[in-house]
Amino acid sequence: MSDVQFLTSGHSAHIVLNRPKALNSLTHEMVLRIDEALTDWERDPAVKLVVISGEGDRGLCAGGDIRAIHDDVRNGDGTASAAFWRDEYRLNARIARYPKPYVAVMDGIVMGGGVGVSAHGSVRIVTERSRIAMPETGIGFVPDVGGTYLLALPAGELGTHLALTGAPIAAADALLCGLADHYMPSASLRAFIDDLAHLPVREALERHVRDAPPGELVGRRGWIDQCFSADTVEEILQRLLAQDTPEAKETAETLLTKSPTALKVTLAALRRARRLGPLERVLDQEYRVSCACLHSPDLVEGIRAQVIDKDRDPTWSPASLAEVTAADVERFFVSLGERELGLATSHTTEEVAW
């Protein structure tokens, strides 16, 4: 059975990520095949919209195949990982600019690369089972696939909080943060996808969209904005520990388990993303950062601890925030020269109308 399936029904085309035992994590081949299918459907007048979903009921996609990245960095020179990210980020940008409605069913777990193939879509559906996260700082990595672009958009510092902590959020909070557009019960998804085969998107949505159950972030917005607006990770921690709420102190404890280098680079990447403008420019920056991570010991160590050995006890290097200098952070943003991703040079501002 193929790792990704392509189906058509009526005027809709359907991408089904089909690695349920691996939570539908993305391989390089899957990325290339999705891009090829989008090319074909863009040219096909019979296809009016595209849907993406994941096989099984556990999630759309848990991210990229980080075991492959671990092995590539540990046993090779990281070339395969850089090539994967190059094609993956180009796919993310393409999804954001796709000229036909791109309907992402963000049911269950949606993390990392799963966010990249869904949250850039024009119609993003969440359910009561949705758990959306960019958990990269926990593996010594930095949010990518346009994650720093998406998390720089919410008002206040909700995005900074999510990027640094890697905390998963449910439907209402995804809507609040602009990572999703509509909520519907998971029991309605099959009928919704069937309706998309013969109805306009708006009409299909009207049949199935409901109000989401209450979220958590609205009630925490005050201390999140106050603490995460600080200029440094150290100051964020100090502000969190000074709060009276137990949730703030728990957040500080969470941050202390993450890679110190990844935390500082993530904060810098988010702040810069706010000034960069279009998604393509942010993806160009993310590609520089991701390639630099290939030369950081924390990436292999983080994946080892969380995914390979699962001891959940990584040994970060450097081990503390104080040891990560401004120069250390700046090295992640150095131009790659001829190896740059170069998406910004082909950026278009054409609006998608449907």
C-alpha positions as CSV (number, residue, x, y, z in Angstrom):
1,M,0.0,0.0,0.0
2,S,1.3,3.5,-0.9
3,D,2.4,5.8,1.8
4,V,0.2,8.5,0.2
5,Q,-3.0,7.9,-1.8
6,F,-4.6,10.2,-4.3
7,L,-8.3,9.9,-5.0
8,T,-10.9,11.9,-6.9
9,S,-14.6,12.1,-6.4
10,G,-16.9,14.4,-8.2
11,H,-15.1,17.8,-8.5
12,S,-12.8,17.1,-5.5
13,A,-9.3,15.6,-5.3
14,H,-8.2,13.9,-2.1
15,I,-4.7,13.4,-0.6
16,V,-4.7,10.7,2.1
17,L,-1.5,10.4,4.1
18,N,-1.2,6.6,4.6
19,R,1.3,5.7,7.3
20,P,-1.0,5.2,10.3
21,K,1.5,3.1,12.3
22,A,3.9,6.1,12.0
23,L,1.2,8.6,12.7
24,N,1.3,9.5,9.0
25,S,4.7,11.1,9.3
26,L,6.1,12.5,6.0
27,T,8.9,11.0,4.0
28,H,10.7,12.8,1.2
29,E,9.0,10.6,-1.4
30,M,5.6,11.6,0.0
31,V,6.4,15.3,-0.3
32,L,7.4,14.9,-3.9
33,R,4.4,12.9,-4.8
34,I,2.0,15.4,-3.2
35,D,3.7,18.2,-5.1
36,E,3.3,16.3,-8.4
37,A,-0.4,15.6,-7.7
38,L,-1.0,19.3,-6.9
39,T,0.6,20.2,-10.2
40,D,-1.7,17.8,-12.1
41,W,-4.8,19.0,-10.3
42,E,-4.0,22.6,-10.7
43,R,-4.1,22.1,-14.5
44,D,-7.2,19.9,-14.4
45,P,-10.4,21.9,-14.9
46,A,-12.4,19.0,-13.5
47,V,-10.8,19.4,-10.1
48,K,-12.3,22.3,-8.2
49,L,-10.8,21.7,-4.8
50,V,-8.2,19.6,-2.9
51,V,-8.7,17.8,0.5
52,I,-5.9,16.5,2.7
53,S,-6.5,14.0,5.5
54,G,-4.7,11.2,7.4
55,E,-5.5,7.5,7.4
56,G,-6.7,6.2,10.8
57,D,-8.2,8.1,13.7
58,R,-5.0,9.1,15.5
59,G,-4.0,12.1,13.5
60,L,-3.4,13.9,10.2
61,C,0.4,13.8,10.5
62,A,2.9,13.8,13.4
63,G,5.5,15.6,11.3
64,G,8.5,14.6,9.2
65,D,10.3,11.3,9.6
66,I,12.7,12.4,12.3
67,R,14.2,9.0,12.6
68,A,15.5,9.4,9.1
69,I,16.9,12.8,10.0
70,H,18.6,11.4,13.1
71,D,20.3,8.6,11.1
72,D,21.3,11.0,8.3
73,V,23.0,13.4,10.7
74,R,24.6,10.7,12.9
75,N,25.9,8.5,10.0
76,G,26.2,11.0,7.2
77,D,26.6,14.7,6.4
78,G,23.0,15.8,6.6
79,T,22.7,16.2,2.8
80,A,19.5,14.0,2.6
81,S,17.8,16.0,5.4
82,A,18.6,19.3,3.7
83,A,17.2,18.0,0.4
84,F,14.1,16.9,2.2
85,W,13.5,20.3,3.8
86,R,14.2,22.1,0.5
87,D,11.3,20.2,-1.2
88,E,9.1,20.2,1.9
89,Y,9.3,24.0,2.4
90,R,8.7,24.6,-1.3
91,L,5.5,22.4,-0.9
92,N,4.5,24.5,2.1
93,A,4.8,27.7,0.1
94,R,2.9,26.1,-2.8
95,I,0.0,25.1,-0.5
96,A,-0.3,28.7,0.8
97,R,-0.5,30.0,-2.8
98,Y,-2.6,27.2,-4.3
99,P,-5.2,28.7,-6.7
100,K,-7.9,26.2,-5.7
101,P,-9.5,25.7,-2.3
102,Y,-7.2,23.5,-0.2
103,V,-9.2,21.9,2.6
104,A,-7.1,20.5,5.5
105,V,-8.7,18.1,7.9
106,M,-6.7,18.7,11.0
107,D,-8.2,15.8,13.0
108,G,-6.2,14.2,15.8
109,I,-2.5,14.8,16.1
110,V,-1.1,17.5,13.8
111,M,2.6,18.4,14.6
112,G,5.6,19.8,12.8
113,G,5.5,18.9,9.2
114,G,1.8,18.0,9.6
115,V,1.2,21.7,10.4
116,G,3.1,22.5,7.2
117,V,0.8,20.5,4.9
118,S,-2.4,21.8,6.6
119,A,-2.2,25.2,8.4
120,H,-1.1,27.0,5.2
121,G,-4.3,25.8,3.5
122,S,-7.3,28.0,2.7
123,V,-9.8,26.0,4.6
124,R,-8.6,24.4,7.9
125,I,-10.9,22.1,9.9
126,V,-10.3,21.1,13.5
127,T,-12.3,18.6,15.7
128,E,-12.7,17.6,19.3
129,R,-9.7,15.3,18.7
130,S,-7.3,17.9,17.3
131,R,-4.0,18.3,19.1
132,I,-1.8,20.8,17.2
133,A,1.8,21.5,18.2
134,M,5.2,22.7,17.0
135,P,7.3,20.7,19.5
136,E,10.7,21.2,17.9
137,T,12.5,22.8,20.9
138,G,12.1,19.4,22.7
139,I,14.3,17.7,20.1
140,G,16.9,20.4,19.8
141,F,15.4,21.8,16.6
142,V,13.5,25.0,15.7
143,P,9.9,25.4,14.4
144,D,10.0,25.1,10.6
145,V,7.6,24.4,7.7
146,G,6.5,28.0,8.0
147,G,5.8,27.5,11.7
148,T,7.7,30.7,12.7
149,Y,5.5,32.6,10.2
150,L,2.3,31.2,11.5
151,L,3.2,31.6,15.2
152,A,4.4,35.2,14.6
153,L,0.9,36.2,13.4
154,P,-1.3,35.9,16.5
155,A,-1.8,39.1,18.5
156,G,0.2,39.3,21.6
157,E,2.6,36.4,22.5
158,L,0.5,33.3,22.2
159,G,2.6,32.2,19.3
160,T,5.8,32.7,21.2
161,H,4.4,30.6,24.0
162,L,3.5,27.8,21.7
163,A,6.8,27.9,19.8
164,L,9.0,27.8,22.9
165,T,7.1,25.3,25.0
166,G,5.9,23.1,22.1
167,A,2.6,22.8,24.0
168,P,-0.2,21.1,22.1
169,I,-3.5,23.0,21.7
170,A,-7.0,21.8,21.0
171,A,-9.6,23.2,18.6
172,A,-10.7,26.4,20.2
173,D,-7.1,27.5,20.9
174,A,-6.1,26.6,17.3
175,L,-8.9,28.9,16.1
176,L,-7.9,31.6,18.5
177,C,-4.3,31.5,17.3
178,G,-5.2,31.5,13.6
179,L,-4.0,28.0,12.9
180,A,-7.5,26.8,11.9
181,D,-10.7,28.3,10.5
182,H,-13.6,26.0,11.4
183,Y,-14.6,23.4,14.0
184,M,-16.8,20.4,13.3
185,P,-17.3,17.1,15.2
186,S,-15.1,14.3,14.0
187,A,-18.3,12.3,13.4
188,S,-19.2,14.8,10.6
189,L,-15.9,14.5,8.7
190,R,-16.9,11.7,6.4
191,A,-20.1,13.4,5.4
192,F,-18.3,16.7,5.0
193,I,-15.7,15.2,2.6
194,D,-18.5,13.5,0.7
195,D,-20.3,16.8,0.3
196,L,-17.2,18.5,-1.0
197,A,-17.3,16.2,-4.0
198,H,-20.4,17.9,-5.4
199,L,-21.0,21.1,-3.3
200,P,-19.3,24.5,-3.2
201,V,-16.9,24.7,-0.2
202,R,-19.0,27.3,1.6
203,E,-22.2,25.3,1.3
204,A,-20.5,22.1,2.6
205,L,-19.1,24.1,5.5
206,E,-22.5,25.5,6.4
207,R,-23.8,22.0,6.7
208,H,-21.3,20.7,9.3
209,V,-19.5,23.6,11.1
210,R,-20.3,24.0,14.8
211,D,-19.1,26.0,17.7
212,A,-15.9,24.6,19.3
213,P,-15.8,23.6,23.0
214,P,-14.1,26.3,25.2
215,G,-10.3,26.5,25.1
216,E,-7.7,27.3,27.7
217,L,-5.5,30.1,26.3
218,V,-8.1,33.0,26.6
219,G,-8.0,32.7,30.4
220,R,-4.1,32.6,30.3
221,R,-3.6,35.4,27.9
222,G,-2.7,38.0,30.5
223,W,0.3,36.3,32.0
224,I,1.4,34.8,28.6
225,D,1.5,38.2,26.9
226,Q,3.3,39.7,29.9
227,C,5.9,37.0,30.3
228,F,6.6,36.1,26.7
229,S,7.0,39.7,25.5
230,A,10.5,39.8,27.1
231,D,13.5,40.2,24.9
232,T,15.4,37.1,26.1
233,V,14.5,33.6,27.2
234,E,16.1,34.2,30.6
235,E,13.8,37.2,31.2
236,I,10.8,35.1,30.1
237,L,11.7,32.5,32.7
238,Q,12.2,35.1,35.4
239,R,8.8,36.6,34.6
240,L,7.1,33.2,34.6
241,L,8.6,32.3,38.0
242,A,7.4,35.6,39.4
243,Q,3.7,34.9,38.5
244,D,1.3,33.7,41.1
245,T,-0.4,31.2,38.8
246,P,0.7,27.6,39.0
247,E,0.3,27.3,35.2
248,A,3.0,30.0,34.7
249,K,5.4,28.2,37.0
250,E,4.7,24.9,35.2
251,T,5.4,26.6,31.9
252,A,8.8,27.7,33.3
253,E,9.6,24.1,34.3
254,T,8.6,23.0,30.8
255,L,11.0,25.5,29.2
256,L,13.9,24.3,31.4
257,T,13.6,20.8,29.8
258,K,14.1,22.2,26.3
259,S,17.3,22.7,24.4
260,P,18.8,26.0,25.6
261,T,20.2,26.6,22.1
262,A,16.9,25.8,20.4
263,L,15.0,28.1,22.8
264,K,17.2,31.1,22.0
265,V,17.3,30.5,18.3
266,T,13.5,30.0,18.2
267,L,12.9,33.3,20.0
268,A,15.2,35.1,17.6
269,A,13.6,33.4,14.6
270,L,10.1,34.4,15.7
271,R,11.1,38.0,16.3
272,R,12.7,38.2,12.9
273,A,9.8,36.5,11.2
274,R,7.5,39.4,12.3
275,R,9.7,41.8,10.3
276,L,10.3,39.6,7.3
277,G,6.9,39.8,5.7
278,P,5.7,37.1,3.2
279,L,5.8,33.4,4.0
280,E,8.4,32.8,1.4
281,R,11.0,35.1,3.1
282,V,10.3,33.3,6.4
283,L,10.8,29.9,4.8
284,D,14.1,31.1,3.4
285,Q,15.1,32.0,6.9
286,E,13.9,28.7,8.4
287,Y,15.9,26.8,5.8
288,R,19.1,28.5,7.0
289,V,18.2,27.7,10.6
290,S,17.3,24.1,9.9
291,C,20.5,23.5,7.9
292,A,22.5,25.0,10.8
293,C,20.7,22.6,13.2
294,L,22.3,19.7,11.3
295,H,25.7,20.8,12.8
296,S,24.3,21.2,16.4
297,P,24.7,18.3,18.7
298,D,21.3,18.9,20.2
299,L,19.4,17.7,17.2
300,V,20.7,14.1,17.2
301,E,20.6,14.0,21.0
302,G,17.1,15.3,21.2
303,I,15.7,12.8,18.7
304,R,17.6,10.1,20.5
305,A,16.1,10.9,23.8
306,Q,12.5,11.5,22.6
307,V,12.2,9.0,19.8
308,I,15.0,6.5,19.5
309,D,15.8,5.5,23.1
310,K,12.7,7.2,24.6
311,D,14.5,7.9,27.9
312,R,13.2,11.5,27.8
313,D,16.5,12.6,29.3
314,P,18.5,14.5,26.7
315,T,22.0,15.9,27.5
316,W,22.0,19.3,25.9
317,S,25.2,21.0,24.8
318,P,25.5,23.8,25.9
319,A,23.6,22.7,29.0
320,S,22.3,26.1,30.1
321,L,20.9,29.3,28.7
322,A,23.8,31.3,30.1
323,E,26.2,29.3,28.0
324,V,24.4,30.1,24.7
325,T,25.9,33.4,23.4
326,A,24.6,35.9,21.0
327,A,27.2,34.7,18.5
328,D,26.1,31.1,18.9
329,V,22.5,32.2,18.0
330,E,23.6,34.4,15.1
331,R,25.4,31.4,13.4
332,F,22.0,29.9,12.7
333,F,21.0,32.8,10.5
334,V,24.1,33.1,8.3
335,S,23.4,33.0,4.5
336,L,23.9,29.7,2.8
337,G,25.2,31.3,-0.4
338,E,24.5,29.2,-3.4
339,R,22.6,26.7,-1.2
340,E,19.9,29.2,-0.2
341,L,16.3,28.1,-0.6
342,G,15.5,31.2,-2.7
343,L,11.7,31.2,-2.4
344,A,11.5,34.9,-1.8
345,T,12.8,35.6,-5.3
346,S,9.8,33.8,-6.8
347,H,7.2,35.3,-4.4
348,T,3.9,36.3,-5.9
349,T,1.2,38.4,-4.2
350,E,-1.6,37.0,-6.2
351,E,-4.7,36.5,-4.1
352,V,-6.6,33.2,-4.3
353,A,-10.3,33.8,-4.9
354,W,-12.9,31.1,-4.5
